[in-house]
Amino acid sequence: MISTSGNNYSKRGFQIISIVALVLIFFTVLSLMVMPPSSPDGITISADGHIRLKALKNSYSFEVASLPAFADALKSEIAQYPAMSLRIRADRQVHYGFLREVFATLGQTGVESVVLTDKTNASAKSKKETLIYLPASKQLDELLGKELFTPIIINIRSDGSIELNSMTYYSADDKELNALRAWFEEINERFGNEILVIVRSEAQAPYGRIVDVFHIAAESGYKMLTFDIPSRYQTLPSMKLFEISQ
């Protein structure tokens, strides 16, 4: 008489493995259907004034005069994907005056922070991305806490020159900004990096210069970055720059 117990155990083991695999597949598919995927969203701004919004399933294109329509589309996407994280890519020659309008529109739609990147390096493996907060951001307020820190204020002029402590330290011809990097690192060593960094720019200042300064600040360890003076600081009697002995 031939025993079939070994074959029976093999069949049962195969059946159990098959059932477990089917259950795992079922719950994986269910989770994809129920949980909205994170949105690979981004805003691309061209020097000619075109704005392109790429969301998870939809893409939009707007002219410079269509910011209200841009706001409506963004609100619609945020309603579907509240956790969306916006990345801003812009041509380096785009003027800050135009960017300021875009940022204001983002603030009106409830966006509190964006990731800045250089459009020319968007596909490069070594691309740099820096998180910055909008001035009215509640997230920034939480980081700052109740205390008002003396901020670092950097002014970028239309020609790309950079001012610190009311003096021009970095000319438009300084491409690498190594001196600025060294200045940030010295501040970090002496006072730490729990300091708000505000980058203010004239209307004609180029985006490329602005994003370079933000990148250097972030690489130097600073995490509280914004592009204008938050409202809580505007009540101070005077806004002095963060000074360091030269």
C-alpha positions as CSV (number, residue, x, y, z in Angstrom):
1,M,0.0,0.0,0.0
2,I,1.4,3.4,-1.1
3,S,1.2,6.3,1.4
4,T,-0.1,9.6,0.1
5,S,0.4,11.6,3.2
6,G,3.5,13.4,1.9
7,N,1.6,14.5,-1.3
8,N,-1.3,15.7,0.8
9,Y,0.9,17.8,3.0
10,S,2.6,19.3,-0.2
11,K,-0.8,20.1,-1.7
12,R,-2.0,21.8,1.5
13,G,1.2,23.8,1.8
14,F,0.8,25.0,-1.7
15,Q,-2.8,25.9,-1.1
16,I,-1.9,27.9,2.0
17,I,0.8,29.8,0.2
18,S,-1.6,30.6,-2.7
19,I,-4.2,31.9,-0.3
20,V,-1.7,34.1,1.5
21,A,-0.5,35.5,-1.8
22,L,-4.0,36.3,-3.0
23,V,-4.8,38.0,0.3
24,L,-1.6,40.2,0.1
25,I,-2.5,41.1,-3.5
26,F,-6.0,42.0,-2.6
27,F,-5.0,44.3,0.3
28,T,-2.3,45.9,-1.9
29,V,-4.8,46.7,-4.6
30,L,-7.3,48.0,-2.0
31,S,-4.8,50.3,-0.4
32,L,-3.9,51.8,-3.8
33,M,-7.6,52.4,-4.5
34,V,-8.4,53.9,-1.1
35,M,-5.3,55.9,-0.3
36,P,-4.5,58.8,-2.7
37,P,-1.0,58.6,-4.0
38,S,1.4,61.4,-3.3
39,S,1.3,63.9,-6.1
40,P,4.4,64.4,-8.2
41,D,3.3,68.0,-8.6
42,G,5.3,70.9,-9.8
43,I,5.1,74.5,-11.2
44,T,7.3,75.4,-14.1
45,I,7.8,79.1,-14.9
46,S,9.3,80.2,-18.2
47,A,11.0,83.5,-18.9
48,D,8.3,84.4,-21.4
49,G,5.7,84.4,-18.6
50,H,4.2,80.9,-19.1
51,I,3.2,78.9,-16.0
52,R,2.7,75.2,-16.2
53,L,1.1,73.3,-13.3
54,K,1.7,69.5,-13.4
55,A,-0.3,67.5,-10.9
56,L,-0.9,63.8,-10.5
57,K,-3.5,63.4,-13.3
58,N,-3.8,66.8,-14.8
59,S,-1.6,69.4,-16.5
60,Y,-2.4,73.0,-16.9
61,S,-0.8,75.9,-18.8
62,F,-1.4,79.6,-18.1
63,E,-0.3,83.0,-19.4
64,V,1.1,85.6,-17.0
65,A,-2.3,87.3,-17.0
66,S,-4.2,84.1,-15.9
67,L,-3.2,83.9,-12.3
68,P,-6.8,83.7,-11.1
69,A,-7.3,80.7,-13.4
70,F,-4.0,79.3,-12.1
71,A,-5.3,79.7,-8.5
72,D,-8.6,77.9,-9.3
73,A,-6.8,75.0,-10.8
74,L,-4.4,74.8,-7.8
75,K,-7.3,74.9,-5.3
76,S,-8.9,72.0,-7.2
77,E,-5.8,69.9,-7.0
78,I,-5.2,70.7,-3.4
79,A,-8.8,69.7,-2.6
80,Q,-8.0,66.2,-4.1
81,Y,-4.5,65.9,-2.6
82,P,-4.2,68.0,0.5
83,A,-0.7,66.8,1.2
84,M,0.7,67.8,-2.1
85,S,4.2,69.3,-2.0
86,L,4.9,71.9,-4.7
87,R,8.2,72.2,-6.5
88,I,9.0,75.4,-8.2
89,R,11.2,75.3,-11.3
90,A,11.9,78.5,-13.1
91,D,14.2,79.8,-15.8
92,R,17.2,81.6,-14.1
93,Q,16.4,84.9,-15.8
94,V,12.8,85.1,-14.6
95,H,12.3,88.3,-12.6
96,Y,11.4,88.2,-8.9
97,G,8.5,90.6,-9.5
98,F,6.7,87.9,-11.5
99,L,7.6,85.2,-9.0
100,R,6.2,87.4,-6.2
101,E,2.8,87.4,-7.9
102,V,3.0,83.6,-8.2
103,F,4.0,83.2,-4.5
104,A,1.1,85.5,-3.5
105,T,-1.3,83.4,-5.4
106,L,0.1,80.2,-3.7
107,G,-0.5,81.9,-0.3
108,Q,-4.1,82.7,-1.2
109,T,-4.7,79.0,-2.0
110,G,-3.4,77.9,1.4
111,V,0.1,76.7,0.3
112,E,2.6,77.3,3.2
113,S,5.8,76.0,1.7
114,V,7.4,75.2,-1.6
115,V,10.6,73.5,-2.8
116,L,12.7,75.6,-5.1
117,T,14.9,74.1,-7.8
118,D,16.7,75.3,-10.8
119,K,14.8,74.6,-14.0
120,T,18.1,74.1,-15.9
121,N,19.1,71.4,-13.5
122,A,15.7,69.8,-13.1
123,S,16.8,66.6,-14.8
124,A,20.3,66.5,-13.5
125,K,21.2,63.8,-10.9
126,S,22.9,66.5,-8.8
127,K,20.0,68.9,-8.8
128,K,19.5,71.0,-5.7
129,E,16.2,71.4,-4.0
130,T,15.5,73.8,-1.1
131,L,12.4,74.1,1.1
132,I,11.3,77.6,1.8
133,Y,8.3,78.9,3.7
134,L,5.8,81.5,2.6
135,P,5.9,84.6,4.9
136,A,2.4,83.9,6.3
137,S,3.1,80.2,6.8
138,K,1.8,78.7,10.1
139,Q,4.5,76.1,9.7
140,L,7.2,78.8,9.9
141,D,5.5,80.3,13.0
142,E,5.7,76.9,14.7
143,L,9.4,76.6,13.9
144,L,10.0,80.1,15.2
145,G,8.0,79.5,18.3
146,K,7.1,82.5,20.5
147,E,10.5,84.1,20.5
148,L,11.5,86.6,17.9
149,F,15.0,85.9,16.7
150,T,17.2,88.4,15.0
151,P,17.0,87.4,11.4
152,I,19.6,87.3,8.7
153,I,18.3,89.6,5.9
154,I,19.9,89.3,2.5
155,N,19.0,91.8,-0.2
156,I,19.4,90.9,-3.9
157,R,19.5,93.8,-6.3
158,S,18.4,93.8,-9.9
159,D,21.9,93.4,-11.3
160,G,22.4,90.3,-9.1
161,S,24.6,91.9,-6.5
162,I,24.0,90.9,-2.9
163,E,23.9,93.2,0.1
164,L,24.6,92.3,3.8
165,N,24.7,94.8,6.6
166,S,23.8,97.6,4.2
167,M,27.0,97.0,2.2
168,T,27.5,95.2,-1.1
169,Y,29.7,92.2,-0.4
170,Y,29.0,90.1,-3.4
171,S,29.0,91.5,-6.9
172,A,27.0,90.4,-9.9
173,D,30.2,88.8,-11.3
174,D,30.7,86.5,-8.3
175,K,29.3,83.3,-9.7
176,E,30.3,80.8,-7.1
177,L,29.4,82.9,-4.0
178,N,32.1,81.2,-2.0
179,A,32.4,84.2,0.3
180,L,28.7,84.1,1.1
181,R,29.0,80.4,1.9
182,A,31.9,81.0,4.2
183,W,29.9,83.8,5.9
184,F,27.0,81.5,6.5
185,E,29.3,78.8,7.9
186,E,30.9,81.3,10.3
187,I,27.6,82.4,11.5
188,N,26.6,78.8,12.0
189,E,29.7,78.0,14.0
190,R,29.4,81.1,16.3
191,F,25.6,81.3,16.8
192,G,24.1,78.1,15.5
193,N,21.6,77.6,12.7
194,E,18.3,78.4,14.5
195,I,18.1,81.7,12.7
196,L,15.5,82.9,10.3
197,V,17.0,83.7,6.9
198,I,15.1,86.3,4.8
199,V,16.0,86.8,1.2
200,R,14.5,90.0,-0.1
201,S,14.8,90.9,-3.8
202,E,14.2,93.8,-6.1
203,A,11.5,93.3,-8.7
204,Q,14.0,92.8,-11.5
205,A,16.3,90.4,-9.6
206,P,16.8,87.1,-11.4
207,Y,15.5,83.9,-10.0
208,G,18.8,82.1,-10.6
209,R,20.5,84.4,-8.1
210,I,17.7,84.0,-5.6
211,V,17.7,80.2,-5.7
212,D,21.5,80.1,-5.5
213,V,21.4,82.1,-2.2
214,F,18.7,79.8,-0.8
215,H,20.6,76.7,-1.7
216,I,23.8,78.0,0.0
217,A,21.8,78.9,3.1
218,A,20.3,75.4,3.2
219,E,23.6,73.7,2.6
220,S,25.1,75.7,5.5
221,G,22.5,74.1,7.8
222,Y,19.7,76.8,7.9
223,K,16.2,75.4,7.7
224,M,14.0,78.5,8.4
225,L,14.1,80.2,5.0
226,T,11.6,82.7,3.5
227,F,11.6,85.3,0.8
228,D,10.0,88.2,2.7
229,I,9.5,89.6,6.2
230,P,6.9,87.6,8.1
231,S,4.0,89.7,9.5
232,R,5.1,89.0,13.1
233,Y,8.4,90.8,12.4
234,Q,6.8,93.8,10.7
235,T,5.6,95.1,14.1
236,L,9.1,95.6,15.3
237,P,10.2,99.2,15.6
238,S,13.2,98.6,13.4
239,M,14.4,95.7,11.4
240,K,18.2,95.5,11.8
241,L,20.4,93.1,9.9
242,F,22.1,90.2,11.7
243,E,25.6,91.7,12.2
244,I,28.9,90.0,12.5
245,S,32.2,91.7,13.1
246,Q,34.2,91.8,9.8
